[in-house]
Amino acid sequence: MGAITQLTASDGHRLSVYRADPIGHARGGVVLLHEIYGLTAQTRGIADWLADEGFAVIAPSLFDRAEKGANIAYSEAGAEHGRALRDAIGWDAPLLDIAAARAALPPGKAAAVGESYGASLAWRAAAALPLDAAVCGSPGNLADFLPETPLCPVLIHFGTHDPKTPADLRARARAIPGVAAVDHDAGHAFTCPVRDGFDAAATRAAETATLAFLSKFLG
C-alpha cells in the first residue's frame, strides 16, 4: 500500500500525490495520471499494482490546482465536474505537476501512464518531458494533441468502439515513428471496473501488453 504525500511544482504550486514503492530495488519509475474523476481509489489501486510489479509509482492529484483532494464519483454528473476542473486548469499547468512527479521518482528510467484524461496528458508529457516511455489508455483528446510528436516510445490502447478515437485517428497515430498501438474490441476507458464500459478480457490483454512495454523500455 502507498501513501499520500506532497510535492511542489516548479511554479510553486503544492500538490498531493499518491506514492507507492516496490519492495527492494525499483525496475523503473512511473508517473500515473488519473482519469477525469481525480485521484480515486481506482487510480491508487493501479499504483499499488504497478508497485507490486516492481515499479516506483507517483500519481499526482492533477485537479489540486482547482480543487484540493478532488475524488469524484463515477457518474455523468461526476464527469461533468471533472471536465469543469480540467477546463479551469487548462492543459499546460498539469505538465508542471507531471514534471515534479517525474523528478521525485528514484534515479533511472521513467514512464508516464494514463487513462482517458490522463492518457491525453501522458501523450503530451511524452512530447515535452524527459521520459523513457509512455502508455496511453483511451486518450480521449488525442485528436487535439496528435501533432505533438513524442520524444520517447509510446504504447496506445484503443477501444475500437470508442467514438473519441475513430479508425482514421488510430491510423494516423500508428503512422507516427515510435508509436505502437493495440486495438481492443471495447469502448472508451474499458479498463476501469467501475465504469459502464468495463471489459475484463480487454483489460487483461491491456495489462499484459503494458507490463511488457514497461519492462522493455524501463527494465
N, CA, C and O of each residue as an XYZ file, in Angstrom:
876
protein
N       0.833     -1.193      0.000
C       0.000      0.000      0.000
C       0.877      1.256      0.000
O       1.910      1.316      0.667
N       0.431      2.257     -0.771
C       1.145      3.506     -0.820
C       0.609      4.500      0.201
O      -0.123      4.137      1.122
N       0.993      5.770      0.017
C       0.585      6.806      0.951
C       0.510      8.142      0.225
O       1.193      8.362     -0.775
N      -0.334      9.032      0.747
C      -0.439     10.382      0.215
C       0.692     11.226      0.789
O       0.950     11.203      1.993
N       1.356     11.964     -0.077
C       2.393     12.888      0.344
C       2.257     14.156     -0.492
O       1.281     14.312     -1.226
N       3.207     15.045     -0.390
C       3.127     16.342     -1.057
C       4.357     16.579     -1.920
O       5.462     16.141     -1.599
N       4.131     17.296     -3.039
C       5.210     17.759     -3.898
C       4.980     19.226     -4.223
O       3.870     19.739     -4.083
N       6.038     19.892     -4.657
C       5.934     21.273     -5.105
C       6.393     21.354     -6.553
O       7.502     20.936     -6.886
N       5.536     21.894     -7.412
C       5.878     22.065     -8.822
C       6.791     23.280     -8.995
O       6.991     24.057     -8.062
N       7.333     23.430    -10.185
C       8.320     24.486    -10.423
C       7.736     25.887    -10.307
O       8.481     26.848    -10.115
N       6.404     26.026    -10.422
C       5.771     27.339    -10.275
C       5.337     27.610     -8.840
O       4.665     28.605     -8.572
N       5.720     26.724     -7.909
C       5.386     26.910     -6.505
C       4.099     26.249     -6.066
O       3.785     26.251     -4.875
N       3.350     25.684     -6.988
C       2.096     25.006     -6.637
C       2.380     23.762     -5.806
O       3.234     22.950     -6.159
N       1.662     23.621     -4.705
C       1.799     22.478     -3.807
C       0.671     21.502     -4.106
O      -0.499     21.883     -4.064
N       1.002     20.248     -4.407
C       0.000     19.267     -4.775
C       0.178     17.976     -3.991
O       1.279     17.627     -3.564
N      -0.937     17.279     -3.816
C      -0.903     15.944     -3.213
C      -0.554     14.923     -4.276
O      -0.906     15.081     -5.445
N       0.144     13.872     -3.863
C       0.434     12.746     -4.743
C       0.259     11.463     -3.942
O       0.431     11.436     -2.723
N      -0.087     10.407     -4.660
C      -0.105      9.076     -4.052
C       1.154      8.371     -4.496
O       1.399      8.219     -5.693
N       1.959      7.937     -3.535
C       3.232      7.285     -3.848
C       3.191      5.834     -3.386
O       2.829      5.530     -2.250
N       3.572      4.950     -4.299
C       3.661      3.518     -3.986
C       5.009      3.013     -4.464
O       5.353      3.159     -5.637
N       5.767      2.424     -3.564
C       7.106      1.942     -3.895
C       7.167      0.425     -3.791
O       6.495     -0.170     -2.948
N       7.964     -0.195     -4.636
C       8.105     -1.654     -4.581
C       8.960     -2.086     -3.404
O       9.653     -1.274     -2.791
N       8.906     -3.348     -3.102
C       9.830     -3.921     -2.127
C      11.163     -4.155     -2.839
O      11.213     -4.845     -3.857
N      12.208     -3.596     -2.319
C      13.507     -3.763     -2.953
C      13.740     -2.733     -4.039
O      13.066     -1.704     -4.092
N      14.698     -3.018     -4.903
C      15.115     -2.085     -5.950
C      14.026     -1.937     -7.006
O      13.458     -2.933     -7.457
N      13.734     -0.711     -7.399
C      12.723     -0.448     -8.423
C      13.265     -0.759     -9.815
O      14.416     -0.463    -10.134
N      12.410     -1.359    -10.627
C      12.766     -1.628    -12.026
C      12.758     -0.348    -12.851
O      13.385     -0.285    -13.909
N      12.069      0.646    -12.384
C      11.914      1.914    -13.078
C      10.827      2.708    -12.387
O      10.233      2.244    -11.413
N      10.563      3.913    -12.892
C       9.561      4.768    -12.283
C       8.370      4.984    -13.194
O       8.495      4.922    -14.417
N       7.219      5.236    -12.598
C       6.003      5.514    -13.345
C       5.301      6.721    -12.734
O       5.051      6.763    -11.530
N       4.988      7.696    -13.574
C       4.075      8.769    -13.190
C       2.698      8.348    -13.689
O       2.468      8.273    -14.896
N       1.791      8.075    -12.768
C       0.466      7.552    -13.095
C      -0.530      8.703    -13.115
O      -0.673      9.428    -12.130
N      -1.216      8.867    -14.240
C      -2.085     10.026    -14.463
C      -3.548      9.599    -14.476
O      -3.953      8.738    -15.256
N      -4.325     10.214    -13.602
C      -5.688      9.766    -13.344
C      -6.688     10.174    -14.433
O      -6.402     10.999    -15.300
N      -7.857      9.565    -14.346
C      -8.972      9.891    -15.232
C      -9.593     11.228    -14.825
O      -9.067     11.938    -13.968
N     -10.715     11.553    -15.454
C     -11.410     12.805    -15.214
C     -12.034     12.854    -13.813
O     -12.564     13.887    -13.403
N     -11.970     11.743    -13.087
C     -12.589     11.668    -11.770
C     -11.617     11.963    -10.631
O     -11.993     11.864     -9.463
N     -10.395     12.316    -10.945
C      -9.441     12.678     -9.912
C      -8.675     11.488     -9.373
O      -8.691     10.398     -9.945
N      -8.008     11.724     -8.262
C      -7.140     10.700     -7.672
C      -7.995      9.755     -6.813
O      -8.006      9.842     -5.585
N      -8.694      8.869     -7.485
C      -9.655      7.974     -6.850
C      -8.983      6.719     -6.294
O      -7.797      6.471     -6.514
N      -9.784      5.936     -5.563
C      -9.297      4.646     -5.077
C      -8.915      3.741     -6.237
O      -7.987      2.941     -6.117
N      -9.616      3.857     -7.359
C      -9.288      3.064     -8.540
C      -7.870      3.377     -9.027
O      -7.091      2.464     -9.299
N      -7.541      4.654     -9.134
C      -6.193      5.046     -9.565
C      -5.144      4.606     -8.552
O      -4.077      4.121     -8.928
N      -5.445      4.775     -7.271
C      -4.483      4.362     -6.249
C      -4.261      2.849     -6.291
O      -3.157      2.373     -6.027
N      -5.310      2.099     -6.623
C      -5.162      0.650     -6.754
C      -4.241      0.279     -7.910
O      -3.472     -0.676     -7.805
N      -4.311      1.016     -9.003
C      -3.413      0.764    -10.133
C      -1.969      1.064     -9.720
O      -1.045      0.343    -10.094
N      -1.792      2.128     -8.952
C      -0.446      2.444     -8.457
C       0.102      1.306     -7.603
O       1.268      0.935     -7.732
N      -0.729      0.760     -6.741
C      -0.287     -0.358     -5.903
C       0.051     -1.577     -6.761
O       1.031     -2.272     -6.493
N      -0.749     -1.835     -7.782
C      -0.485     -2.967     -8.673
C       0.862     -2.796     -9.392
O       1.644     -3.743     -9.478
N       1.127     -1.602     -9.901
C       2.403     -1.363    -10.580
C       3.574     -1.474     -9.605
O       4.649     -1.951     -9.971
N       3.365     -1.035     -8.369
C       4.427     -1.192     -7.364
C       4.684     -2.669     -7.087
O       5.832     -3.083     -6.927
N       3.617     -3.463     -7.029
C       3.784     -4.905     -6.846
C       4.559     -5.535     -7.998
O       5.217     -6.561     -7.828
N       4.476     -4.910     -9.170
C       5.205     -5.401    -10.344
C       6.642     -4.882    -10.385
O       7.388     -5.192    -11.314
N       7.031     -4.093     -9.380
C       8.420     -3.674     -9.267
C       8.725     -2.239     -9.634
O       9.893     -1.853     -9.683
N       7.692     -1.430     -9.896
C       7.907     -0.048    -10.311
C       7.628      0.913     -9.162
O       6.713      0.692     -8.369
N       8.419      1.979     -9.074
C       8.134      3.071     -8.156
C       7.118      3.989     -8.827
O       7.325      4.418     -9.962
N       6.038      4.289     -8.143
C       4.912      4.992     -8.765
C       4.556      6.246     -7.987
O       4.465      6.224     -6.759
N       4.356      7.338     -8.713
C       3.792      8.555     -8.136
C       2.601      8.965     -8.989
O       2.726      9.146    -10.200
N       1.441      9.109     -8.348
C       0.213      9.532     -9.032
C      -0.155     10.917     -8.517
O      -0.644     11.040     -7.394
N       0.069     11.963     -9.312
C      -0.235     13.318     -8.844
C      -1.734     13.620     -8.890
O      -2.453     13.151     -9.772
N      -2.178     14.405     -7.930
C      -3.566     14.875     -7.917
C      -3.635     16.115     -8.813
O      -3.440     17.239     -8.348
N      -3.910     15.902    -10.081
C      -3.803     16.960    -11.079
C      -4.854     18.048    -10.912
O      -4.671     19.165    -11.397
N      -5.947     17.737    -10.236
C      -7.001     18.723    -10.043
C      -6.773     19.613     -8.828
O      -7.583     20.501     -8.563
N      -5.697     19.398     -8.085
C      -5.429     20.223     -6.904
C      -5.325     21.703     -7.246
O      -5.554     22.555     -6.387
N      -4.991     22.010     -8.467
C      -4.877     23.417     -8.863
C      -6.238     24.122     -8.848
O      -6.299     25.348     -8.746
N      -7.317     23.361     -8.949
C      -8.655     23.958     -8.938
C      -9.479     23.527     -7.732
O     -10.318     24.284     -7.243
N      -9.238     22.299     -7.250
C      -9.997     21.774     -6.115
C      -9.133     20.759     -5.386
O      -8.841     19.689     -5.921
N      -8.730     21.086     -4.185
C      -7.850     20.211     -3.436
C      -8.546     18.883     -3.110
O      -9.695     18.853     -2.669
N      -7.814     17.789     -3.341
C      -8.299     16.475     -2.954
C      -9.498     15.976     -3.724
O     -10.274     15.175     -3.202
N      -9.671     16.430     -4.958
C     -10.834     16.007     -5.745
C     -10.849     14.493     -5.922
O      -9.894     13.913     -6.440
N     -11.911     13.872     -5.500
C     -12.131     12.428     -5.617
C     -13.592     12.275     -6.011
O     -14.473     12.197     -5.155
N     -13.841     12.233     -7.313
C     -15.162     12.471     -7.875
C     -15.882     11.160     -8.155
O     -15.262     10.178     -8.564
N     -17.180     11.149     -7.935
C     -17.984      9.950     -8.170
C     -17.986      9.588     -9.646
O     -18.001     10.456    -10.518
N     -17.971      8.277     -9.906
C     -18.046      7.787    -11.285
C     -19.500      7.846    -11.737
O     -20.256      6.889    -11.572
N     -19.876      8.988    -12.311
C     -21.228      9.232    -12.797
C     -21.146     10.311    -13.859
O     -20.097     10.931    -14.033
N     -22.232     10.541    -14.567
C     -22.218     11.598    -15.572
C     -22.039     12.964    -14.911
O     -21.322     13.822    -15.424
N     -22.702     13.155    -13.761
C     -22.505     14.412    -13.036
C     -21.055     14.550    -12.585
O     -20.486     15.641    -12.620
N     -20.463     13.430    -12.159
C     -19.064     13.455    -11.763
C     -18.156     13.797    -12.926
O     -17.208     14.569    -12.778
N     -18.448     13.218    -14.095
C     -17.642     13.516    -15.281
C     -17.741     14.993    -15.647
O     -16.744     15.606    -16.027
N     -18.931     15.562    -15.535
C     -19.102     16.989    -15.821
C     -18.284     17.829    -14.836
O     -17.663     18.821    -15.219
N     -18.293     17.425    -13.579
C     -17.498     18.113    -12.560
C     -16.013     18.055    -12.922
O     -15.312     19.066    -12.878
N     -15.544     16.856    -13.279
C     -14.148     16.706    -13.650
C     -13.776     17.519    -14.877
O     -12.706     18.124    -14.924
N     -14.651     17.534    -15.862
C     -14.360     18.322    -17.074
C     -14.295     19.815    -16.752
O     -13.499     20.547    -17.342
N     -15.127     20.262    -15.823
C     -15.075     21.670    -15.422
C     -13.739     21.995    -14.756
O     -13.158     23.051    -15.004
N     -13.253     21.083    -13.911
C     -11.946     21.284    -13.292
C     -10.845     21.268    -14.344
O      -9.945     22.107    -14.323
N     -10.920     20.320    -15.255
C      -9.929     20.237    -16.338
C      -9.873     21.541    -17.118
O      -8.792     22.055    -17.405
N     -11.049     22.075    -17.461
C     -11.084     23.294    -18.267
C     -10.598     24.500    -17.474
O      -9.991     25.412    -18.035
N     -10.865     24.507    -16.165
C     -10.405     25.612    -15.338
C      -8.877     25.629    -15.232
O      -8.260     26.693    -15.176
N      -8.284     24.447    -15.206
C      -6.829     24.332    -15.058
C      -6.115     24.524    -16.398
O      -5.036     25.113    -16.450
N      -6.720     24.025    -17.480
C      -6.060     24.035    -18.778
C      -5.155     22.824    -18.953
O      -5.035     21.988    -18.058
N      -4.531     22.744    -20.097
C      -3.737     21.568    -20.434
C      -2.243     21.740    -20.201
O      -1.497     20.764    -20.280
N      -1.792     22.948    -19.916
C      -0.351     23.177    -19.751
C       0.117     23.037    -18.313
O       1.156     22.430    -18.055
N      -0.646     23.598    -17.367
C      -0.226     23.544    -15.965
C      -0.014     22.120    -15.456
O       0.923     21.899    -14.689
N      -0.848     21.132    -15.847
C      -0.592     19.771    -15.365
C       0.778     19.226    -15.746
O       1.308     18.354    -15.056
N       1.357     19.726    -16.831
C       2.688     19.252    -17.201
C       3.723     19.621    -16.136
O       4.715     18.913    -15.964
N       3.495     20.728    -15.423
C       4.397     21.099    -14.326
C       4.290     20.095    -13.185
O       5.288     19.743    -12.556
N       3.055     19.636    -12.926
C       2.853     18.645    -11.865
C       3.450     17.292    -12.259
O       4.021     16.590    -11.424
N       3.314     16.937    -13.536
C       3.899     15.679    -14.024
C       5.418     15.752    -13.948
O       6.073     14.776    -13.584
N       5.974     16.905    -14.290
C       7.428     17.073    -14.206
C       7.908     16.949    -12.762
O       8.960     16.362    -12.508
N       7.149     17.496    -11.818
C       7.527     17.383    -10.404
C       7.492     15.935     -9.949
O       8.366     15.489     -9.205
N       6.481     15.201    -10.395
C       6.392     13.777    -10.044
C       7.552     13.005    -10.663
O       8.147     12.147    -10.011
N       7.871     13.304    -11.906
C       8.994     12.638    -12.566
C      10.296     12.881    -11.796
O      11.092     11.961    -11.609
N      10.501     14.106    -11.360
C      11.740     14.444    -10.647
C      11.815     13.776     -9.281
O      12.906     13.554     -8.757
N      10.655     13.452     -8.700
C      10.630     12.851     -7.361
C      10.793     11.339     -7.374
O      10.950     10.727     -6.317
N      10.757     10.732     -8.546
C      10.963      9.291     -8.645
C      12.439      8.955     -8.410
O      13.299      9.825     -8.546
N      12.736      7.709     -8.062
C      14.140      7.324     -7.898
C      14.926      7.550     -9.188
O      14.341      7.512    -10.270
N      16.217      7.781     -9.104
C      17.024      7.951    -10.307
C      16.875      6.749    -11.242
O      16.784      5.604    -10.800
N      16.854      7.035    -12.527
C      16.719      5.968    -13.506
C      15.628      6.280    -14.512
O      15.169      7.418    -14.610
N      15.222      5.285    -15.245
C      14.242      5.468    -16.305
C      12.829      5.584    -15.728
O      12.522      5.066    -14.654
N      11.972      6.298    -16.499
C      10.605      6.508    -16.030
C       9.659      6.655    -17.207
O      10.052      7.054    -18.304
N       8.395      6.319    -16.949
C       7.338      6.415    -17.953
C       6.157      7.177    -17.376
O       5.967      7.229    -16.161
N       5.372      7.764    -18.261
C       4.058      8.291    -17.903
C       3.014      7.287    -18.364
O       3.066      6.805    -19.495
N       2.065      6.971    -17.486
C       0.995      6.027    -17.796
C      -0.321      6.690    -17.418
O      -0.467      7.174    -16.296
N      -1.276      6.717    -18.333
C      -2.537      7.373    -18.028
C      -3.708      6.747    -18.734
O      -3.550      6.021    -19.715
N      -4.899      7.039    -18.219
C      -6.155      6.553    -18.780
C      -7.049      7.747    -19.080
O      -7.212      8.633    -18.241
N      -7.631      7.770    -20.281
C      -8.594      8.786    -20.688
C      -7.983     10.185    -20.580
O      -7.058     10.493    -21.331
N      -8.463     11.040    -19.678
C      -7.853     12.357    -19.469
C      -6.353     12.211    -19.201
O      -5.539     12.922    -19.790
N      -6.002     11.301    -18.322
C      -4.594     11.082    -18.015
C      -3.802     10.573    -19.201
O      -2.610     10.857    -19.315
N      -4.446      9.823    -20.091
C      -3.762      9.317    -21.278
C      -3.408     10.450    -22.235
O      -2.330     10.452    -22.829
N      -4.317     11.413    -22.383
C      -4.021     12.565    -23.231
C      -2.855     13.361    -22.656
O      -2.013     13.864    -23.401
N      -2.808     13.474    -21.337
C      -1.681     14.151    -20.703
C      -0.391     13.341    -20.823
O       0.690     13.914    -20.963
N      -0.497     12.021    -20.770
C       0.692     11.187    -20.969
C       1.272     11.396    -22.361
O       2.490     11.438    -22.535
N       0.395     11.526    -23.351
C       0.846     11.811    -24.722
C       1.590     13.149    -24.764
O       2.669     13.245    -25.348
N       1.010     14.179    -24.144
C       1.654     15.487    -24.125
C       2.978     15.433    -23.362
O       3.965     16.041    -23.776
N       2.990     14.708    -22.255
C       4.221     14.596    -21.472
C       5.320     13.928    -22.279
O       6.488     14.298    -22.160
N       4.961     12.946    -23.098
C       5.944     12.240    -23.920
C       6.608     13.169    -24.928
O       7.720     12.907    -25.386
N       5.921     14.256    -25.271
C       6.462     15.216    -26.229
C       7.189     16.374    -25.556
O       7.852     17.163    -26.229
N       7.068     16.484    -24.220
C       7.581     17.683    -23.559
C       8.554     17.420    -22.421
O       9.304     18.317    -22.038
N       8.557     16.200    -21.869
C       9.321     15.940    -20.652
C      10.344     14.827    -20.862
O      10.221     14.056    -21.814
N      11.347     14.728    -19.996
C      12.364     13.680    -20.122
C      11.832     12.333    -19.635
O      12.025     11.954    -18.480
N      11.174     11.635    -20.515
C      10.609     10.322    -20.216
C      11.215      9.283    -21.140
O      11.708      9.602    -22.221
N      11.170      8.038    -20.698
C      11.701      6.932    -21.499
C      10.613      6.137    -22.194
O      10.898      5.325    -23.075
N       9.360      6.368    -21.801
C       8.234      5.663    -22.403
C       6.950      6.307    -21.913
O       6.949      7.048    -20.930
N       5.847      6.016    -22.613
C       4.522      6.458    -22.176
C       3.503      5.429    -22.623
O       3.635      4.815    -23.682
N       2.486      5.253    -21.797
C       1.375      4.356    -22.115
C       0.092      5.161    -22.000
O      -0.177      5.776    -20.968
N      -0.692      5.151    -23.060
C      -1.919      5.950    -23.130
C      -3.110      5.023    -23.346
O      -3.230      4.390    -24.395
N      -3.986      4.945    -22.354
C      -5.183      4.128    -22.478
C      -6.394      4.982    -22.784
O      -6.775      5.833    -21.981
N      -7.001      4.765    -23.938
C      -8.187      5.519    -24.362
C      -7.972      7.030    -24.269
O      -8.695      7.711    -23.541
N      -6.987      7.562    -24.995
C      -6.710      9.000    -24.911
C      -7.806      9.811    -25.603
O      -7.802      9.964    -26.825
N      -8.741     10.328    -24.809
C      -9.937     10.946    -25.367
C      -9.692     12.225    -26.133
O     -10.491     12.578    -27.000
N      -8.606     12.936    -25.840
C      -8.308     14.192    -26.528
C      -7.115     14.061    -27.462
O      -6.463     15.053    -27.788
N      -6.833     12.852    -27.885
C      -5.671     12.630    -28.742
C      -5.737     13.462    -30.018
O      -4.711     13.959    -30.484
N      -6.918     13.617    -30.583
C      -7.050     14.376    -31.834
C      -6.529     15.799    -31.673
O      -5.980     16.370    -32.615
N      -6.700     16.375    -30.477
C      -6.258     17.752    -30.244
C      -4.742     17.865    -30.179
O      -4.177     18.908    -30.509
N      -4.083     16.791    -29.753
C      -2.651     16.876    -29.463
C      -1.798     15.973    -30.352
O      -0.595     15.852    -30.121
N      -2.381     15.350    -31.341
C      -1.628     14.418    -32.183
C      -0.390     15.057    -32.822
O       0.622     14.372    -32.968
N      -0.425     16.344    -33.212
C       0.778     16.942    -33.807
C       1.954     17.074    -32.843
O       3.070     17.340    -33.289
N       1.748     16.899    -31.543
C       2.846     16.994    -30.579
C       3.619     15.676    -30.597
O       3.214     14.701    -29.965
N       4.722     15.658    -31.321
C       5.447     14.428    -31.592
C       6.136     13.896    -30.344
O       6.895     14.627    -29.708
N       5.891     12.650    -29.981
C       6.558     12.070    -28.794
C       8.061     11.978    -28.990
O       8.553     11.748    -30.095
N       8.779     12.164    -27.884
C      10.234     12.045    -27.878
C      10.694     10.701    -27.334
O      11.894     10.459    -27.210
N       9.749      9.825    -27.008
C      10.052      8.505    -26.461
C       9.035      7.508    -27.028
O       8.026      7.923    -27.597
N       9.279      6.227    -26.886
C       8.300      5.232    -27.358
C       6.973      5.371    -26.610
O       6.940      5.628    -25.406
N       5.889      5.196    -27.352
C       4.545      5.317    -26.788
C       3.720      4.095    -27.185
O       3.731      3.664    -28.338
N       3.012      3.553    -26.207
C       2.037      2.492    -26.452
C       0.648      3.062    -26.195
O       0.393      3.648    -25.143
N      -0.248      2.887    -27.165
C      -1.624      3.359    -27.017
C      -2.562      2.154    -27.020
O      -2.447      1.262    -27.861
N      -3.482      2.146    -26.073
C      -4.564      1.160    -26.062
C      -5.832      1.846    -26.571
O      -6.346      2.776    -25.951
N      -6.321      1.363    -27.713
C      -7.538      1.904    -28.294
C      -8.692      0.928    -28.103
O      -8.501     -0.285    -28.192
N      -9.873      1.442    -27.844
C     -11.098      0.662    -27.948
C     -11.692      0.899    -29.321
O     -11.947      2.045    -29.692
N     -11.914     -0.143    -30.074
C     -12.394      0.042    -31.443
C     -13.809      0.619    -31.487
O     -14.246      1.102    -32.531
N     -14.526      0.573    -30.364
C     -15.873      1.147    -30.309
C     -15.888      2.494    -29.589
O     -16.951      2.990    -29.214
N     -14.717      3.076    -29.398
C     -14.599      4.353    -28.700
C     -14.828      5.487    -29.698
O     -14.009      5.674    -30.597
N     -15.918      6.252    -29.568
C     -16.163      7.335    -30.527
C     -15.129      8.447    -30.460
O     -15.023      9.245    -31.391
N     -14.371      8.512    -29.381
C     -13.352      9.553    -29.234
C     -12.110      9.273    -30.079
O     -11.336     10.186    -30.367
N     -11.917      8.010    -30.478
C     -10.735      7.642    -31.281
C     -11.181      6.809    -32.481
O     -10.995      5.592    -32.489
N     -11.767      7.452    -33.496
C     -12.218      6.722    -34.685
C     -11.052      6.114    -35.457
O      -9.887      6.403    -35.186
N     -11.395      5.265    -36.423
C     -10.391      4.483    -37.144
C      -9.351      5.362    -37.826
O      -8.170      5.017    -37.829
N      -9.756      6.482    -38.399
C      -8.789      7.318    -39.101
C      -7.782      7.931    -38.129
O      -6.605      8.069    -38.462
N      -8.232      8.296    -36.941
C      -7.316      8.827    -35.931
C      -6.358      7.748    -35.447
O      -5.172      8.009    -35.242
N      -6.867      6.551    -35.269
C      -5.996      5.449    -34.845
C      -4.921      5.185    -35.889
O      -3.770      4.921    -35.542
N      -5.288      5.254    -37.161
C      -4.317      5.028    -38.237
C      -3.258      6.126    -38.261
O      -2.076      5.847    -38.461
N      -3.673      7.360    -38.059
C      -2.717      8.468    -38.050
C      -1.745      8.334    -36.882
O      -0.556      8.617    -37.028
N      -2.233      7.912    -35.747
C      -1.348      7.730    -34.588
C      -0.326      6.636    -34.855
O       0.854      6.789    -34.539
N      -0.782      5.532    -35.439
C       0.122      4.413    -35.731
C       1.231      4.798    -36.698
O       2.305      4.195    -36.681
N       0.982      5.792    -37.536
C       1.967      6.186    -38.547
C       3.098      7.025    -37.963
O       4.091      7.284    -38.644
N       2.960      7.448    -36.721
C       3.993      8.277    -36.093
C       5.136      7.381    -35.614
O       4.891      6.391    -34.925
N       6.373      7.712    -35.965
C       7.512      6.884    -35.524
C       7.553      6.760    -34.007
O       7.357      7.736    -33.283
N       7.812      5.543    -33.541
C       7.914      5.286    -32.117
C       6.610      4.977    -31.427
O       6.597      4.683    -30.232
N       5.500      5.039    -32.165
C       4.185      4.781    -31.573
C       3.730      3.377    -31.932
O       3.703      3.004    -33.105
N       3.374      2.605    -30.921
C       2.744      1.293    -31.117
C       1.337      1.387    -30.547
O       1.100      2.094    -29.568
N       0.414      0.678    -31.158
C      -0.976      0.746    -30.703
C      -1.610     -0.629    -30.765
O      -1.315     -1.435    -31.648
N      -2.494     -0.877    -29.801
C      -3.245     -2.120    -29.745
C      -4.727     -1.771    -29.805
O      -5.210     -0.944    -29.033
N      -5.440     -2.405    -30.724
C      -6.886     -2.241    -30.796
C      -7.558     -3.328    -29.967
O      -7.255     -4.513    -30.108
N      -8.470     -2.907    -29.105
C      -9.228     -3.833    -28.275
C     -10.706     -3.751    -28.659
O     -11.215     -2.669    -28.948
N     -11.380     -4.877    -28.661
C     -12.799     -4.930    -29.000
C     -13.599     -4.420    -27.798
O     -14.236     -5.190    -27.080
N     -13.546     -3.099    -27.603
C     -14.135     -2.485    -26.410
C     -14.398     -1.021    -26.709
O     -14.099     -0.523    -27.795
N     -14.968     -0.339    -25.715
C     -15.264      1.079    -25.851
C     -14.250      1.938    -25.138
O     -13.093      1.549    -24.982
N     -14.685      3.113    -24.703
C     -13.802      4.075    -24.053
C     -13.539      3.667    -22.605
O     -14.439      3.212    -21.900
N     -12.268      3.842    -22.170
C     -11.884      3.594    -20.776
C     -12.354      2.232    -20.294
O     -12.943      2.108    -19.220
N     -12.085      1.211    -21.102
C     -12.608     -0.137    -20.846
C     -11.915     -0.855    -19.704
O     -12.363     -1.924    -19.290
N     -10.818     -0.287    -19.179
C     -10.089     -0.977    -18.112
C     -10.570     -0.604    -16.710
O     -10.073     -1.145    -15.723
N     -11.523      0.309    -16.616
C     -11.976      0.773    -15.299
C     -13.200     -0.028    -14.852
O     -14.261      0.090    -15.464
N     -13.075     -0.832    -13.808
C     -14.160     -1.741    -13.423
C     -15.384     -1.046    -12.851
O     -16.428     -1.680    -12.700
N     -15.288      0.228    -12.533
C     -16.458      0.928    -12.003
C     -17.120      1.817    -13.047
O     -17.966      2.649    -12.719
N     -16.730      1.636    -14.310
C     -17.385      2.361    -15.402
C     -18.172      1.373    -16.257
O     -17.863      0.183    -16.314
N     -19.189      1.900    -16.914
C     -20.111      1.034    -17.650
C     -19.431      0.242    -18.756
O     -19.856     -0.871    -19.065
N     -18.395      0.789    -19.351
C     -17.757      0.132    -20.483
C     -16.670     -0.857    -20.116
O     -15.918     -1.290    -20.989
N     -16.565     -1.229    -18.841
C     -15.504     -2.145    -18.429
C     -15.582     -3.461    -19.182
O     -16.656     -4.041    -19.345
N     -14.409     -3.925    -19.643
C     -14.309     -5.200    -20.347
C     -13.152     -5.984    -19.733
O     -11.990     -5.611    -19.896
N     -13.468     -7.065    -19.031
C     -12.456     -7.802    -18.284
C     -11.402     -8.420    -19.199
O     -10.210     -8.351    -18.900
N     -11.825     -9.020    -20.310
C     -10.869     -9.673    -21.200
C      -9.937     -8.650    -21.841
O      -8.729     -8.873    -21.923
N     -10.491     -7.540    -22.291
C      -9.665     -6.496    -22.898
C      -8.717     -5.888    -21.868
O      -7.585     -5.530    -22.193
N      -9.182     -5.774    -20.635
C      -8.332     -5.243    -19.574
C      -7.130     -6.149    -19.330
O      -6.006     -5.666    -19.195
N      -7.359     -7.450    -19.274
C      -6.244     -8.378    -19.075
C      -5.235     -8.262    -20.209
O      -4.026     -8.275    -19.974
N      -5.724     -8.150    -21.425
C      -4.821     -8.006    -22.570
C      -4.033     -6.703    -22.489
O      -2.839     -6.676    -22.786
N      -4.700     -5.626    -22.086
C      -4.028     -4.333    -21.979
C      -2.985     -4.347    -20.867
O      -1.894     -3.800    -21.030
N      -3.313     -4.964    -19.753
C      -2.350     -5.044    -18.651
C      -1.117     -5.836    -19.055
O       0.005     -5.443    -18.734
N      -1.314     -6.946    -19.755
C      -0.187     -7.763    -20.196
C       0.716     -6.985    -21.144
O       1.940     -7.008    -21.012
N       0.093     -6.290    -22.110
C       0.875     -5.519    -23.075
C       1.591     -4.355    -22.400
O       2.727     -4.034    -22.749
N       0.931     -3.728    -21.440
C       1.541     -2.599    -20.733
C       2.770     -3.035    -19.942
O       3.808     -2.376    -19.995
N       2.661     -4.130    -19.217
C       3.802     -4.614    -18.441
C       4.964     -4.998    -19.349
O       6.122     -4.727    -19.032
N       4.655     -5.627    -20.474
C       5.716     -5.990    -21.415
C       6.401     -4.748    -21.968
O       7.622     -4.720    -22.121
N       5.619     -3.733    -22.264
C       6.159     -2.482    -22.809
C       7.027     -1.773    -21.767
O       8.127     -1.322    -22.085
N       6.547     -1.671    -20.538
C       7.318     -1.026    -19.490
C       8.605     -1.809    -19.192
O       9.661     -1.219    -18.961
N       8.500     -3.125    -19.200
C       9.693     -3.944    -18.965
C      10.735     -3.729    -20.048
O      11.934     -3.701    -19.768
N      10.278     -3.578    -21.288
C      11.194     -3.385    -22.406
C      11.935     -2.054    -22.317
O      13.135     -1.990    -22.580
N      11.226     -1.001    -21.949
C      11.831      0.336    -22.026
C      12.303      0.895    -20.691
O      13.060      1.865    -20.656
N      11.861      0.288    -19.594
C      12.328      0.729    -18.281
C      13.274     -0.264    -17.635
O      14.218      0.128    -16.949
N      13.024     -1.561    -17.851
C      13.881     -2.580    -17.245
C      13.070     -3.602    -16.486
O      13.633     -4.533    -15.912
